[in-house]
């Protein structure tokens, strides 16, 4: 990367010369675009399935739900695992982004794969159960502790984002770069999304114990809003990230 260099003109007086930002993209493979879209759509699917079950209905075509969960879970697991184990975003000075994006994606991806496996093999039992919410609560109860723990982790990520303004875009990035001189703005936006996801995750075990109610509505709103925002923001990043690459090659 380059930003400002010191020049030495005739007379020996140093001057600052602004240079264009350059990134060696071969050392920083970036794919949090598809991760954001997959995570956002995954959250929306979880909300949709949960709402259907809480209304006492049998989801249509459970195999289709299983396939959708499986597709998104595979994307998040593979990309999250690679980012978690290899830290590709550390090559040009962004090692913290591997934790911010990689580990939550890995966790969510594995959870979605587990849900896909359950719906594919046990969907008939779920459809035939007289107490579907009770069956889901008993089945998801043990893993809800991990969901709770990752909710706390999301709060930690949000706090780090606000404290260190981690998510500010460089001026070379289209759209987002227009707010480069307001780093707290994008930090607040992204951290706010992690707060929404974290709040829903922390409340999830209690929703299972209560069998629904107002807490389920709160979780649905949190994950629904975060899902829409992550999906749209990830789709927008397909333009902004490509523009950043073109502008910094």
Backbone as JSON, one array per atom type, in Angstrom:
{
  "sequence": "XXXXXXXXXXXXXXXXXXXXXXXXXXXXXXXXXXXXXXXXXXXXXXXXXXXXXXXXXXXXXXXXXXXXXXXXXXXXXXXXXXXXXXXXXXXXXXXXXXXXXXXXXXXXXXXXXXXXXXXXXXXXXXXXXXXXXXXXXXXXXXXXXXXXXXXXXXXXXXXXXXXXXXXXXXXXXXXXXXXXXXXXXXXXXXXXXXXXXXXXXXXXXXXXXXXXXXXXXXXXXXXXXXXXXXXXXXXXXXXXXXXXXXXXX",
  "N": [[0.83, -1.18, 0.0], [0.35, 2.31, -0.53], [0.56, 5.65, 0.62], [1.4, 8.31, 1.75], [4.46, 9.78, 0.92], [7.86, 10.77, 1.56], [9.46, 13.39, -0.07], [12.51, 14.65, -1.54], [13.44, 17.47, -2.65], [15.47, 19.77, -4.66], [17.6, 21.66, -2.63], [17.19, 20.45, -0.28], [14.98, 20.43, 1.43], [12.5, 18.6, 2.97], [9.46, 17.34, 1.57], [5.98, 16.45, 1.63], [4.48, 14.06, -0.36], [1.58, 13.08, -1.88], [0.47, 9.86, -2.71], [-1.08, 7.36, -4.78], [-3.28, 4.89, -3.4], [-2.22, 1.59, -3.29], [-2.75, -1.85, -3.61], [-1.66, -5.12, -3.18], [-3.35, -7.49, -4.47], [-3.03, -10.17, -4.8], [-2.04, -11.05, -2.49], [-4.08, -10.77, -0.72], [-6.72, -12.25, -0.8], [-10.17, -11.68, -1.16], [-13.38, -12.36, -0.13], [-15.63, -11.71, 1.28], [-17.91, -10.74, 0.23], [-19.72, -12.67, -0.95], [-20.04, -14.08, 1.38], [-21.42, -12.28, 3.04], [-23.87, -12.0, 1.66], [-24.79, -14.67, 1.73], [-24.96, -15.09, 4.5], [-26.87, -13.15, 5.2], [-29.19, -13.99, 3.74], [-29.42, -16.48, 4.9], [-30.1, -15.85, 7.57], [-32.63, -14.73, 7.11], [-33.99, -16.98, 6.18], [-33.95, -18.6, 8.47], [-35.57, -17.07, 10.16], [-37.96, -17.14, 8.69], [-38.59, -19.92, 8.69], [-38.79, -20.4, 11.44], [-40.92, -18.73, 12.12], [-43.01, -19.96, 10.73], [-43.18, -22.44, 12.05], [-43.81, -21.62, 14.66], [-46.35, -20.71, 14.3], [-47.71, -22.99, 14.2], [-47.8, -24.41, 11.82], [-47.05, -26.68, 9.12], [-44.07, -26.56, 7.4], [-43.99, -26.02, 3.9], [-42.73, -28.38, 1.59], [-40.27, -29.52, 2.89], [-37.88, -30.6, 2.07], [-36.96, -28.73, 0.28], [-36.38, -26.58, 2.0], [-34.31, -27.78, 3.39], [-32.4, -28.08, 1.36], [-31.91, -25.39, 0.76], [-30.85, -24.44, 3.21], [-28.63, -26.1, 3.25], [-27.13, -25.34, 0.97], [-26.43, -22.63, 1.54], [-25.2, -23.02, 3.99], [-22.99, -24.58, 3.25], [-21.51, -22.78, 1.66], [-20.88, -20.78, 3.58], [-19.51, -22.29, 5.49], [-17.24, -23.29, 4.1], [-15.94, -20.9, 3.14], [-15.73, -19.47, 5.55], [-14.21, -21.27, 7.08], [-11.82, -21.4, 5.62], [-10.99, -18.71, 5.82], [-10.73, -18.5, 8.58], [-8.68, -20.3, 9.19], [-6.5, -19.65, 7.54], [-6.16, -16.9, 7.4], [-6.47, -14.88, 5.2], [-6.85, -12.13, 4.86], [-4.87, -10.85, 6.17], [-2.66, -10.23, 4.73], [-2.28, -7.63, 3.73], [-2.51, -5.96, 5.85], [-4.9, -6.22, 7.39], [-5.59, -8.04, 9.59], [-7.47, -8.4, 11.63], [-9.93, -8.53, 10.38], [-10.22, -11.12, 9.54], [-11.05, -12.47, 11.81], [-13.38, -11.07, 12.4], [-15.09, -11.53, 10.17], [-14.61, -14.19, 9.33], [-14.8, -16.19, 11.47], [-17.48, -15.94, 12.67], [-18.95, -16.53, 10.34], [-18.15, -19.15, 9.81], [-19.16, -20.47, 12.09], [-21.96, -20.0, 11.82], [-22.36, -21.22, 9.35], [-21.82, -23.97, 9.85], [-23.84, -24.51, 11.69], [-26.06, -24.15, 10.03], [-25.67, -26.19, 8.19], [-26.04, -28.37, 9.9], [-28.74, -28.0, 10.52], [-29.82, -28.36, 7.97], [-29.21, -31.06, 7.53], [-30.77, -32.24, 9.51], [-33.4, -31.47, 8.73], [-33.55, -32.75, 6.31], [-33.33, -35.49, 6.9], [-35.0, -35.91, 9.1], [-37.3, -34.55, 8.63], [-39.82, -35.61, 8.12], [-40.62, -36.58, 10.62], [-40.79, -34.17, 11.98], [-42.87, -32.92, 10.6], [-44.97, -34.6, 11.25], [-45.25, -34.38, 13.97], [-47.13, -33.65, 16.9], [-46.59, -31.65, 18.69], [-44.81, -29.46, 17.52], [-43.19, -27.21, 18.05], [-42.24, -27.89, 20.56], [-40.76, -30.19, 19.96], [-38.77, -29.08, 18.31], [-37.57, -27.4, 20.19], [-36.53, -29.26, 22.04], [-34.74, -30.59, 20.41], [-32.99, -28.6, 19.46], [-32.06, -27.53, 21.78], [-29.51, -28.29, 23.16], [-27.5, -27.32, 21.3], [-28.12, -24.7, 21.33], [-26.71, -23.44, 23.3], [-24.22, -22.96, 22.2], [-24.99, -21.16, 20.22], [-25.78, -19.08, 21.88], [-23.25, -18.44, 23.0], [-21.89, -17.53, 20.69], [-23.42, -15.34, 20.21], [-22.63, -13.63, 22.29], [-20.03, -13.32, 21.38], [-20.5, -11.83, 19.07], [-21.28, -9.43, 20.22], [-18.81, -8.68, 21.26], [-17.36, -8.29, 18.88], [-18.78, -6.15, 17.82], [-18.26, -4.19, 19.76], [-15.48, -3.92, 19.45], [-15.44, -2.94, 16.85], [-16.62, -0.4, 17.15], [-14.85, 0.74, 19.01], [-12.33, 0.76, 17.76], [-12.89, 1.73, 15.25], [-13.16, -0.06, 12.93], [-14.28, -0.59, 10.42], [-14.14, 1.32, 8.44], [-14.2, 2.51, 5.13], [-11.74, 2.9, 2.51], [-10.94, 5.89, 0.62], [-10.76, 5.2, -2.03], [-12.69, 3.33, -2.51], [-15.73, 2.89, -4.17], [-18.79, 4.63, -3.47], [-19.03, 3.74, -0.55], [-16.58, 4.85, 0.11], [-17.03, 7.55, 0.0], [-17.64, 8.34, 2.49], [-15.34, 8.27, 3.9], [-14.07, 10.11, 5.52], [-15.59, 10.04, 7.72], [-15.25, 7.86, 9.72], [-16.52, 6.65, 11.88], [-19.11, 6.34, 11.12], [-19.57, 4.15, 9.26], [-18.52, 2.21, 10.89], [-20.36, 2.22, 12.96], [-22.63, 1.34, 11.59], [-21.98, -1.34, 10.7], [-21.21, -2.51, 13.15], [-23.62, -2.19, 14.47], [-25.21, -4.05, 13.1], [-24.01, -6.42, 13.94], [-24.68, -6.29, 16.62], [-27.47, -6.64, 16.48], [-27.6, -9.28, 15.45], [-26.24, -10.59, 17.5], [-27.9, -10.07, 19.74], [-30.24, -11.47, 19.05], [-29.16, -14.06, 19.02], [-28.32, -14.43, 21.68], [-30.75, -14.39, 22.99], [-31.95, -16.62, 21.94], [-31.78, -19.31, 23.23], [-33.57, -18.89, 25.36], [-35.94, -18.38, 24.06], [-36.46, -20.9, 23.05], [-36.96, -22.27, 25.42], [-39.21, -20.94, 26.31], [-40.98, -21.45, 24.33], [-41.79, -19.72, 22.36], [-43.6, -16.7, 22.12], [-43.18, -13.24, 23.21], [-40.42, -12.9, 23.22], [-39.63, -14.42, 21.06], [-40.6, -12.87, 19.0], [-38.98, -10.61, 19.25], [-36.46, -11.75, 18.65], [-36.98, -12.56, 16.01], [-37.39, -10.07, 14.74], [-34.88, -8.84, 15.15], [-33.07, -10.62, 13.79], [-34.31, -10.62, 11.31], [-34.12, -7.92, 10.4], [-31.31, -7.66, 10.4], [-30.72, -9.64, 8.56], [-31.85, -8.67, 6.14], [-30.3, -6.33, 5.87], [-27.63, -7.32, 5.74], [-27.81, -8.84, 3.39], [-28.46, -6.93, 1.38], [-26.3, -5.15, 1.71], [-24.13, -6.84, 1.2], [-24.67, -7.47, -1.48], [-24.4, -4.91, -2.6], [-21.69, -4.56, -2.15], [-20.53, -6.08, -4.12], [-20.27, -4.37, -6.23], [-18.87, -2.18, -5.01], [-16.52, -3.37, -3.96], [-15.34, -4.49, -6.23], [-14.86, -2.1, -7.59], [-13.05, -0.95, -5.78], [-10.9, -2.7, -6.07], [-10.21, -2.31, -8.77], [-9.46, 0.37, -8.63], [-7.19, 0.32, -7.08], [-5.25, -1.36, -8.06]],
  "CA": [[0.0, 0.0, 0.0], [1.06, 3.58, -0.47], [-0.31, 6.73, 1.02], [2.16, 9.55, 1.71], [5.9, 9.53, 0.95], [8.67, 11.97, 1.75], [10.29, 13.73, -1.21], [13.67, 15.5, -1.22], [13.75, 18.32, -3.81], [16.69, 20.56, -4.58], [17.59, 22.53, -1.48], [17.22, 19.61, 0.9], [13.8, 20.58, 2.29], [11.58, 17.48, 2.72], [8.06, 17.66, 1.32], [5.11, 15.29, 1.6], [3.89, 13.85, -1.68], [0.51, 12.09, -1.81], [0.5, 8.83, -3.75], [-2.3, 6.57, -4.85], [-3.3, 3.66, -2.63], [-2.01, 0.39, -4.09], [-2.88, -3.09, -2.83], [-1.29, -6.36, -3.88], [-4.51, -8.34, -4.21], [-2.62, -11.58, -4.76], [-1.73, -11.37, -1.09], [-5.25, -10.53, 0.13], [-7.99, -12.68, -1.42], [-11.31, -11.14, -0.43], [-14.64, -12.95, -0.57], [-16.71, -11.47, 2.24], [-19.1, -10.36, -0.52], [-20.65, -13.81, -0.96], [-20.3, -14.43, 2.77], [-22.45, -11.38, 3.55], [-25.14, -12.36, 1.03], [-25.22, -15.96, 2.25], [-25.35, -14.92, 5.9], [-28.12, -12.4, 5.24], [-30.28, -14.85, 3.3], [-29.56, -17.53, 5.91], [-30.87, -15.29, 8.69], [-34.02, -14.6, 6.69], [-34.57, -18.32, 6.14], [-34.18, -19.03, 9.84], [-36.75, -16.34, 10.64], [-39.12, -17.66, 7.98], [-38.91, -21.26, 9.18], [-39.22, -20.27, 12.82], [-42.26, -18.13, 12.15], [-43.96, -20.97, 10.28], [-43.34, -23.43, 13.1], [-44.48, -21.03, 15.81], [-47.77, -20.58, 13.96], [-48.3, -24.32, 14.19], [-47.95, -24.91, 10.46], [-46.0, -27.53, 8.58], [-43.45, -25.89, 6.25], [-44.14, -26.71, 2.62], [-41.54, -28.89, 0.92], [-39.14, -29.46, 3.81], [-36.65, -30.89, 1.34], [-36.49, -27.45, -0.27], [-35.73, -25.85, 3.09], [-33.05, -28.46, 3.67], [-31.47, -27.73, 0.29], [-31.52, -23.98, 0.91], [-29.94, -24.38, 4.35], [-27.39, -26.79, 2.89], [-26.36, -24.52, 0.02], [-25.86, -21.48, 2.24], [-24.29, -23.53, 5.02], [-21.74, -25.01, 2.62], [-20.76, -21.58, 1.29], [-20.36, -20.12, 4.79], [-18.55, -23.16, 6.14], [-16.0, -23.33, 3.33], [-15.26, -19.61, 3.16], [-15.4, -19.15, 6.93], [-13.13, -22.14, 7.53], [-10.58, -20.96, 4.97], [-10.59, -17.43, 6.39], [-10.34, -18.72, 9.97], [-7.44, -21.08, 9.29], [-5.39, -19.11, 6.75], [-6.08, -15.45, 7.57], [-6.08, -14.25, 3.92], [-6.93, -10.67, 4.91], [-3.73, -10.31, 6.92], [-1.55, -9.95, 3.83], [-2.1, -6.2, 3.48], [-2.69, -5.18, 7.07], [-6.23, -6.29, 7.98], [-5.73, -9.36, 10.22], [-8.67, -8.48, 12.48], [-11.1, -8.85, 9.56], [-10.37, -12.57, 9.48], [-11.85, -12.85, 12.96], [-14.68, -10.41, 12.31], [-15.93, -12.14, 9.15], [-14.39, -15.62, 9.15], [-15.27, -17.08, 12.53], [-18.95, -16.01, 12.73], [-19.46, -17.23, 9.15], [-17.92, -20.58, 10.02], [-20.12, -20.94, 13.09], [-23.3, -19.99, 11.24], [-22.4, -22.21, 8.29], [-21.93, -25.32, 10.41], [-25.19, -24.61, 12.25], [-27.01, -24.31, 8.93], [-25.5, -27.55, 7.67], [-26.69, -29.28, 10.85], [-30.18, -27.85, 10.33], [-30.15, -28.97, 6.7], [-29.17, -32.51, 7.72], [-31.94, -32.62, 10.31], [-34.61, -31.33, 7.94], [-33.54, -33.75, 5.23], [-33.52, -36.86, 7.41], [-36.04, -35.97, 10.14], [-38.39, -33.66, 8.28], [-41.09, -36.33, 8.23], [-40.98, -36.59, 12.04], [-41.18, -32.81, 12.33], [-44.17, -32.65, 10.01], [-45.99, -35.42, 11.9], [-45.28, -34.13, 15.41], [-48.25, -32.86, 17.4], [-46.0, -30.49, 19.35], [-43.63, -29.19, 16.7], [-42.29, -26.28, 18.75], [-41.59, -28.64, 21.63], [-39.75, -31.05, 19.34], [-37.66, -28.22, 17.9], [-36.89, -26.94, 21.4], [-35.74, -30.36, 22.6], [-33.66, -30.93, 19.48], [-32.03, -27.49, 19.34], [-31.65, -27.08, 23.1], [-28.07, -28.37, 23.45], [-26.68, -26.47, 20.45], [-28.45, -23.29, 21.59], [-25.66, -22.87, 24.15], [-23.2, -22.43, 21.28], [-25.59, -19.97, 19.63], [-25.66, -18.06, 22.92], [-21.85, -18.02, 23.07], [-21.55, -16.74, 19.51], [-24.08, -14.04, 20.39], [-21.7, -12.82, 23.08], [-18.9, -12.98, 20.51], [-20.95, -10.74, 18.2], [-21.19, -8.19, 21.01], [-17.4, -8.34, 21.32], [-16.98, -7.75, 17.58], [-19.39, -4.82, 17.71], [-17.52, -3.28, 20.64], [-14.19, -3.66, 18.8], [-15.69, -2.09, 15.69], [-16.83, 0.97, 17.62], [-13.67, 1.23, 19.72], [-11.18, 0.96, 16.86], [-13.42, 2.13, 13.94], [-12.52, -1.04, 12.06], [-14.96, -0.86, 9.16], [-14.12, 2.49, 7.56], [-13.73, 2.22, 3.77], [-10.81, 3.89, 1.96], [-11.55, 6.8, -0.34], [-10.74, 4.58, -3.35], [-13.84, 2.44, -2.67], [-16.92, 3.63, -4.59], [-19.95, 4.79, -2.56], [-18.61, 3.73, 0.85], [-15.43, 5.73, 0.26], [-17.47, 8.93, 0.13], [-17.75, 8.62, 3.92], [-14.06, 7.91, 4.49], [-13.71, 11.06, 6.56], [-16.5, 9.78, 8.85], [-15.04, 6.43, 9.96], [-17.44, 6.13, 12.88], [-20.41, 6.09, 10.5], [-19.64, 2.77, 8.81], [-18.28, 1.37, 12.07], [-21.64, 2.12, 13.67], [-23.54, 0.53, 10.79], [-21.6, -2.75, 10.76], [-21.3, -2.94, 14.55], [-25.03, -2.3, 14.79], [-25.69, -5.32, 12.58], [-23.54, -7.49, 14.83], [-25.48, -6.21, 17.84], [-28.75, -7.27, 16.18], [-27.4, -10.73, 15.37], [-25.87, -11.06, 18.84], [-29.06, -10.02, 20.62], [-31.08, -12.61, 18.7], [-28.49, -15.29, 19.41], [-28.33, -14.53, 23.14], [-32.12, -14.68, 23.41], [-32.42, -17.85, 21.31], [-32.09, -20.4, 24.17], [-34.73, -18.55, 26.18], [-37.09, -18.56, 23.19], [-36.74, -22.33, 23.02], [-37.56, -22.67, 26.7], [-40.55, -20.34, 26.43], [-41.84, -21.95, 23.27], [-42.27, -18.62, 21.52], [-43.92, -15.5, 22.88], [-42.63, -11.95, 22.81], [-38.99, -13.03, 22.94], [-39.5, -14.92, 19.69], [-40.82, -11.72, 18.12], [-37.76, -9.79, 19.31], [-35.42, -12.45, 17.89], [-37.34, -12.48, 14.6], [-37.15, -8.71, 14.26], [-33.42, -8.62, 15.11], [-32.46, -11.39, 12.72], [-34.88, -10.2, 10.05], [-33.49, -6.66, 10.0], [-29.91, -7.94, 10.09], [-30.68, -10.43, 7.33], [-32.08, -7.78, 5.0], [-29.17, -5.41, 5.74], [-26.46, -8.05, 5.26], [-28.04, -9.23, 2.01], [-28.34, -5.76, 0.52], [-24.94, -4.61, 1.8], [-23.26, -7.77, 0.48], [-24.89, -7.28, -2.91], [-23.78, -3.63, -2.96], [-20.24, -4.72, -2.12], [-20.04, -6.64, -5.38], [-19.83, -3.2, -7.01], [-17.88, -1.36, -4.32], [-15.26, -4.08, -3.84], [-14.73, -4.53, -7.56], [-14.33, -0.76, -7.83], [-11.84, -0.77, -4.97], [-9.81, -3.47, -6.69], [-9.8, -1.61, -9.99], [-8.83, 1.65, -8.29], [-5.96, 0.17, -6.27], [-4.35, -2.34, -8.65]],
  "C": [[0.87, 1.25, 0.0], [0.08, 4.66, -0.08], [0.38, 8.06, 0.88], [3.64, 9.19, 1.79], [6.62, 10.87, 1.12], [9.54, 12.2, 0.52], [11.41, 14.68, -0.8], [14.04, 16.32, -2.45], [15.08, 19.03, -3.63], [16.59, 21.56, -3.44], [17.5, 21.77, -0.19], [16.03, 19.74, 1.83], [12.82, 19.45, 1.99], [10.16, 17.99, 2.48], [7.27, 16.35, 1.3], [4.42, 15.21, 0.24], [2.84, 12.76, -1.56], [0.63, 11.12, -2.98], [-0.78, 8.03, -3.69], [-2.17, 5.31, -4.01], [-3.17, 2.47, -3.57], [-2.06, -0.82, -3.17], [-2.48, -4.26, -3.71], [-2.38, -7.39, -3.58], [-4.18, -9.82, -4.25], [-2.3, -12.03, -3.35], [-2.93, -11.16, -0.17], [-6.52, -10.95, -0.6], [-9.17, -12.29, -0.55], [-12.6, -11.73, -0.98], [-15.74, -12.77, 0.48], [-17.96, -10.91, 1.56], [-20.12, -11.5, -0.48], [-20.97, -14.27, 0.45], [-21.42, -13.57, 3.34], [-23.82, -11.73, 2.97], [-25.67, -13.67, 1.6], [-25.68, -15.85, 3.7], [-26.69, -14.19, 6.01], [-29.31, -13.25, 4.84], [-30.51, -15.97, 4.31], [-30.36, -17.05, 7.11], [-32.34, -15.17, 8.33], [-34.71, -15.96, 6.62], [-34.86, -18.85, 7.53], [-35.43, -18.37, 10.41], [-38.01, -16.9, 9.99], [-39.55, -19.03, 8.49], [-39.43, -21.2, 10.61], [-40.62, -19.72, 12.93], [-43.31, -19.16, 11.75], [-44.23, -21.99, 11.38], [-44.1, -22.87, 14.3], [-45.97, -20.8, 15.55], [-48.44, -21.94, 13.83], [-48.48, -24.92, 12.82], [-46.79, -25.83, 10.08], [-45.38, -26.82, 7.38], [-43.63, -26.7, 4.98], [-42.77, -27.16, 2.11], [-40.3, -28.75, 1.83], [-37.82, -29.79, 3.13], [-36.08, -29.61, 0.72], [-35.81, -26.59, 0.78], [-34.37, -26.46, 3.4], [-31.99, -28.11, 2.62], [-30.98, -26.29, 0.44], [-30.55, -23.81, 2.07], [-28.59, -25.01, 3.99], [-26.51, -25.97, 1.96], [-25.67, -23.37, 0.74], [-24.87, -21.93, 3.31], [-22.96, -23.96, 4.44], [-20.89, -23.81, 2.24], [-20.11, -20.95, 2.52], [-19.32, -20.97, 5.49], [-17.2, -23.15, 5.41], [-15.24, -22.01, 3.39], [-14.86, -19.21, 4.58], [-14.25, -19.98, 7.46], [-11.8, -21.71, 6.92], [-10.09, -19.65, 5.59], [-10.09, -17.61, 7.83], [-8.97, -19.37, 10.08], [-6.26, -20.42, 8.59], [-5.2, -17.61, 6.88], [-5.68, -14.73, 6.27], [-6.1, -12.74, 3.96], [-5.8, -10.04, 5.71], [-2.6, -9.84, 6.01], [-1.26, -8.48, 3.61], [-2.51, -5.36, 4.68], [-4.08, -5.19, 7.68], [-6.47, -7.63, 8.68], [-7.0, -9.5, 11.04], [-9.91, -8.86, 11.67], [-11.29, -10.36, 9.41], [-11.19, -13.1, 10.64], [-13.27, -12.32, 12.81], [-15.61, -11.14, 11.34], [-15.82, -13.67, 9.1], [-15.05, -16.48, 10.2], [-16.79, -17.1, 12.68], [-19.55, -16.73, 11.52], [-19.28, -18.73, 9.28], [-18.94, -21.15, 10.99], [-21.53, -21.04, 12.5], [-23.42, -21.05, 10.15], [-22.56, -23.62, 8.81], [-23.32, -25.53, 11.02], [-26.23, -24.83, 11.15], [-26.89, -25.68, 8.28], [-26.16, -28.57, 8.59], [-28.21, -29.22, 10.69], [-30.62, -28.5, 9.02], [-30.19, -30.49, 6.82], [-30.4, -32.99, 8.49], [-33.22, -32.56, 9.48], [-34.69, -32.39, 6.84], [-33.88, -35.14, 5.74], [-34.68, -36.99, 8.39], [-37.23, -35.07, 9.83], [-39.75, -34.32, 8.41], [-41.57, -36.35, 9.68], [-41.45, -35.2, 12.48], [-42.58, -32.49, 11.82], [-45.28, -33.41, 10.74], [-46.15, -35.13, 13.38], [-46.49, -33.28, 15.79], [-47.76, -31.58, 18.06], [-44.69, -30.15, 18.64], [-42.66, -28.24, 17.41], [-41.56, -26.98, 19.88], [-40.5, -29.55, 21.09], [-38.54, -30.25, 18.91], [-36.87, -27.76, 19.11], [-36.02, -28.03, 21.99], [-34.55, -30.7, 21.7], [-32.57, -29.86, 19.46], [-31.51, -27.02, 20.69], [-30.15, -27.14, 23.37], [-27.22, -27.41, 22.61], [-26.99, -25.0, 20.67], [-27.43, -22.64, 22.52], [-24.53, -22.3, 23.3], [-23.72, -21.17, 20.6], [-25.49, -18.81, 20.61], [-24.23, -17.53, 23.01], [-21.43, -17.18, 21.89], [-22.27, -15.39, 19.54], [-23.22, -13.11, 21.21], [-20.5, -12.4, 22.25], [-19.27, -11.84, 19.56], [-20.93, -9.41, 18.93], [-19.74, -7.73, 21.1], [-16.91, -7.73, 20.01], [-17.53, -6.34, 17.41], [-18.63, -3.8, 18.55], [-16.16, -2.93, 20.03], [-14.36, -2.73, 17.6], [-15.87, -0.64, 16.07], [-15.55, 1.55, 18.22], [-12.54, 1.6, 18.76], [-11.6, 1.41, 15.46], [-12.86, 1.24, 12.83], [-13.08, -1.08, 10.64], [-14.96, 0.31, 8.19], [-13.54, 2.1, 6.2], [-12.74, 3.27, 3.32], [-11.51, 4.74, 0.91], [-11.61, 6.19, -1.74], [-11.92, 3.64, -3.57], [-15.07, 3.25, -3.07], [-18.01, 3.6, -3.51], [-19.49, 4.86, -1.11], [-17.46, 4.7, 1.1], [-15.8, 7.19, 0.39], [-17.57, 9.34, 1.6], [-16.45, 8.28, 4.65], [-13.64, 8.85, 5.62], [-14.65, 10.98, 7.77], [-16.4, 8.3, 9.23], [-16.02, 5.83, 10.97], [-18.79, 5.76, 12.27], [-20.53, 4.63, 10.06], [-19.37, 1.8, 9.96], [-19.57, 1.16, 12.85], [-22.62, 1.24, 12.91], [-23.22, -0.96, 10.93], [-21.7, -3.27, 12.19], [-22.76, -3.08, 14.97], [-25.64, -3.6, 14.27], [-25.25, -6.48, 13.46], [-24.29, -7.47, 16.16], [-26.83, -6.88, 17.62], [-28.62, -8.79, 16.14], [-27.1, -11.29, 16.76], [-27.05, -11.09, 19.79], [-30.0, -11.2, 20.34], [-30.48, -13.92, 19.16], [-28.52, -15.49, 20.92], [-29.72, -14.9, 23.65], [-32.62, -16.04, 22.91], [-32.7, -18.99, 22.3], [-33.33, -20.14, 25.01], [-36.01, -18.65, 25.36], [-37.47, -20.03, 23.12], [-37.43, -22.79, 24.3], [-38.98, -22.14, 26.84], [-41.51, -20.85, 25.39], [-42.43, -20.86, 22.4], [-42.49, -17.37, 22.34], [-43.24, -14.25, 22.35], [-41.14, -12.04, 22.49], [-38.76, -13.53, 21.52], [-39.7, -13.79, 18.69], [-39.59, -10.83, 18.08], [-36.65, -10.43, 18.48], [-35.72, -12.35, 16.39], [-37.08, -11.11, 14.01], [-35.65, -8.44, 14.12], [-32.79, -9.33, 13.93], [-33.03, -11.01, 11.36], [-34.26, -8.92, 9.53], [-32.04, -6.88, 9.6], [-29.79, -8.71, 8.79], [-30.87, -9.58, 6.1], [-30.85, -6.88, 4.78], [-27.93, -6.12, 5.21], [-26.62, -8.44, 3.79], [-27.83, -8.05, 1.06], [-26.92, -5.2, 0.52], [-23.95, -5.51, 1.07], [-23.41, -7.63, -1.02], [-24.26, -5.98, -3.4], [-22.26, -3.76, -3.03], [-19.68, -5.39, -3.37], [-19.61, -5.5, -6.32], [-18.7, -2.46, -6.31], [-16.53, -2.06, -4.2], [-14.56, -4.23, -5.18], [-14.13, -3.17, -7.9], [-13.08, -0.5, -7.04], [-10.65, -1.49, -5.58], [-9.29, -2.75, -7.94], [-9.02, -0.33, -9.65], [-7.51, 1.51, -7.54], [-5.0, -0.87, -6.85], [-3.0, -1.7, -9.0]]
}
